[in-house]
Amino acid sequence: MAMSPEVFQEVETATCLLSGMSSVASRISRAILSVLFFIRFGILLLGYKTIWLDEEKDFICNSTRLLCMPSCFDEFLPISSFNLFALQIVALLTHSLCVACFARSAIQAREGWLQAQLRRKKVQFNLHVIGLLSRMLIEVLFILTYFKVTEGFVHQKTIHCRSTLCEKSVICTDINSTVKNIFSLCLCAASATSAMVCLWELVASFPVMQNINQPASTTQVQWKKQHF
C-alpha cells in the first residue's frame, strides 16, 4: 500500500532529523547514521549516570591545600569529555534540522516544466553535497578537539600537578579514567564511522553530479528519449 503524500513527507522529515541526510542519500547510509545517533545518545546518557555525574569526586590528589585539587582538575581536564560530545550532539541536531527544513521545502515544491524541474534537482543535489561536507567537518572537528584535549585520545590515570596553588610535588589520580576512555573512544569511533559514511556518499554522488551538470539541451534530449 502506497503512502499518502502527507505521510511520506513526515517520514522523510523524521529520517532527515535522525540521520542528518536529505532524501537524495541512500537508505543504507541514512539507516546507519540513524542507528549511530541512538548509540551516541545512549552512551552519553549511560556515561552521565555512571561516571560523568560528578567527576571531581573521582579525582584524588595528595595535597592538603583547599584550592589545589580544583586547580589540578582543571589542568588535567580543561574540557570534560561529556560536555564536548554533548556539544557535538547539539551541533549535529542543528545540522540535521537545517537539512530537514531544506528537504521539506523541496518536497513541498510544485512540479513545473522540465527546465524548472532540472534546476530544482540541481539545487537539491548541491544542498545535499554541502550537507555532507558540513557533516564531515563537524565530525572531524570534534575528533581533533578531543585529540587535542587528551593529547592522544587517552586520558592519563596519574599526573604530576604543576599548579602554583599546590605543593611542589603533587600527584593526582583519576579513578575512573579507564572507563571514561572506553566511553570516549566509542563516541570517537561513532564520529569516525559517520564521517566515513558521509565520505562514501560523497564519492557515490560524483556520477550523479556529472549527469546533473550536463547542458540543459542534452538532458532534455535524454529525457524525451526515455518518455516518448
C-alpha positions in Angstrom: 0.0 0.0 0.0 1.5 3.3 -1.1 1.9 6.1 1.4 0.0 9.3 1.1 2.0 12.5 0.3 1.5 13.7 3.9 2.8 10.5 5.5 5.7 10.3 3.0 6.6 13.9 3.9 6.6 13.2 7.6 8.7 10.0 7.2 11.3 11.9 5.1 11.4 14.7 7.7 12.0 12.2 10.6 14.6 10.3 8.6 16.5 13.6 7.9 16.4 14.6 11.5 17.8 11.3 12.7 20.4 10.8 10.0 21.3 14.4 9.1 21.0 13.5 5.4 18.5 14.5 2.8 16.3 12.1 0.7 19.0 12.2 -2.0 21.2 9.9 0.1 20.8 6.2 0.1 18.6 4.4 2.5 21.5 2.4 3.9 23.5 5.5 4.8 20.5 7.1 6.4 19.8 3.9 8.4 23.4 3.7 9.6 23.6 7.3 10.7 20.2 7.0 12.5 21.5 3.9 14.4 24.7 5.8 15.3 22.7 8.7 16.6 20.8 6.4 19.1 24.1 4.7 20.1 25.8 8.1 20.8 22.8 9.3 22.8 22.7 6.0 24.8 26.4 6.2 25.5 26.2 9.8 26.7 23.1 9.0 28.9 24.7 5.9 30.4 28.0 7.7 30.9 26.4 10.6 32.6 24.6 8.4 35.1 27.7 6.4 35.9 31.0 8.3 35.5 30.4 11.9 34.4 27.8 12.9 37.0 30.4 14.2 39.4 33.9 13.8 38.0 35.7 15.7 40.8 34.8 13.1 43.4 36.8 10.5 41.4 39.8 12.9 41.2 42.1 12.4 44.2 45.3 14.4 44.9 47.9 14.0 47.8 47.6 17.6 48.8 46.2 19.3 51.9 45.6 22.7 50.4 42.0 23.6 49.7 42.4 25.1 46.2 44.9 22.6 45.0 42.6 19.8 43.8 40.2 22.1 41.7 43.2 23.7 40.0 44.8 20.3 39.3 41.5 19.0 38.0 41.2 22.0 35.6 44.8 21.3 34.4 44.1 17.6 34.0 40.7 18.0 32.2 40.2 21.5 30.8 37.1 20.3 28.9 35.0 17.4 30.1 34.5 14.6 27.5 30.8 14.6 28.3 30.5 18.3 27.6 32.4 18.0 24.4 30.4 15.2 23.0 27.1 16.7 24.2 28.0 19.8 22.3 28.7 17.6 19.3 25.2 16.1 19.6 23.7 19.6 19.7 25.7 20.7 16.6 24.6 17.5 14.7 21.0 18.1 15.7 21.2 21.7 14.5 22.7 20.5 11.2 20.0 17.8 10.8 17.3 20.4 11.5 18.7 22.5 8.7 18.8 19.6 6.3 15.2 18.5 7.3 13.9 22.1 6.6 15.5 22.1 3.1 14.2 18.6 2.4 10.7 19.6 3.5 10.7 22.7 1.3 11.9 20.6 -1.6 9.1 18.1 -1.2 6.5 20.8 -1.0 7.8 22.5 -4.2 5.4 22.4 -7.1 6.2 20.4 -10.2 6.9 22.8 -13.1 8.1 22.3 -16.6 11.2 20.4 -17.4 13.7 23.2 -17.2 12.4 24.3 -13.8 12.5 20.7 -12.5 16.1 20.3 -13.6 17.1 23.5 -11.9 15.3 22.3 -8.7 17.0 18.9 -8.8 20.4 20.6 -9.3 19.8 22.9 -6.3 18.7 20.0 -4.2 21.7 18.0 -5.1 24.1 20.9 -4.4 22.5 21.3 -0.9 23.0 17.5 -0.4 26.7 17.8 -1.1 27.0 20.9 1.1 25.2 18.9 3.9 27.6 16.0 3.5 30.7 18.3 3.7 29.4 20.2 6.7 28.6 16.9 8.5 32.1 15.6 7.8 33.5 18.9 9.1 31.6 18.6 12.4 32.6 15.0 12.9 36.3 15.6 12.2 36.5 18.9 14.2 35.2 17.3 17.4 37.5 14.3 17.0 40.5 16.6 16.6 39.3 18.7 19.6 39.2 15.6 21.7 42.6 14.5 20.5 44.0 17.9 21.4 42.4 17.9 24.9 43.5 14.4 25.8 46.9 14.7 24.0 46.5 11.3 22.3 42.9 10.1 22.6 43.6 8.6 26.1 43.4 10.3 29.4 46.3 9.6 31.7 45.3 8.0 35.0 48.0 9.8 37.1 49.5 13.2 36.6 52.0 15.4 38.3 50.2 18.7 39.1 52.1 21.9 38.2 49.7 24.3 39.7 51.1 27.2 41.7 48.3 26.6 44.3 49.8 23.3 45.2 52.9 22.0 46.8 56.0 21.3 44.7 55.3 17.5 44.3 51.6 16.7 44.0 50.3 13.6 42.3 46.7 13.3 41.2 44.8 10.2 40.2 41.6 9.8 38.2 39.9 6.6 39.5 37.5 6.2 36.5 40.0 7.1 33.8 39.8 3.7 32.1 36.0 3.7 31.9 36.0 7.3 30.6 38.5 6.4 27.9 36.3 3.5 26.8 33.2 5.6 26.6 35.0 8.4 24.9 36.7 6.2 22.3 33.3 4.6 21.5 32.0 8.1 20.8 35.1 8.9 18.7 34.5 5.7 16.7 30.9 6.6 16.1 32.1 10.0 14.8 34.7 8.4 12.6 32.1 6.0 11.2 29.7 8.8 10.5 32.4 10.7 8.7 33.3 7.6 6.6 29.6 7.1 5.6 29.4 10.8 4.5 32.6 10.4 2.5 31.2 7.2 0.9 28.0 9.1 0.0 30.1 12.0 -1.4 32.1 9.7 -3.6 29.0 7.9 -4.8 27.5 11.3 -5.7 30.1 12.1 -8.3 28.4 10.3 -11.2 25.1 12.0 -10.4 26.9 15.3 -10.2 28.2 14.8 -13.7 24.8 14.0 -15.1 23.1 17.0 -13.4 25.8 19.3 -14.7 25.2 18.4 -18.3 23.9 21.1 -20.6 20.1 21.5 -20.4 19.7 20.7 -24.1 21.4 17.3 -23.7 19.4 16.5 -20.6 16.1 17.4 -22.4 17.0 15.1 -25.3 17.7 12.2 -22.9 14.5 12.9 -21.0 12.5 12.9 -24.2 14.0 9.6 -25.4 13.0 8.0 -22.1 9.5 9.2 -22.1 8.4 9.2 -25.8 
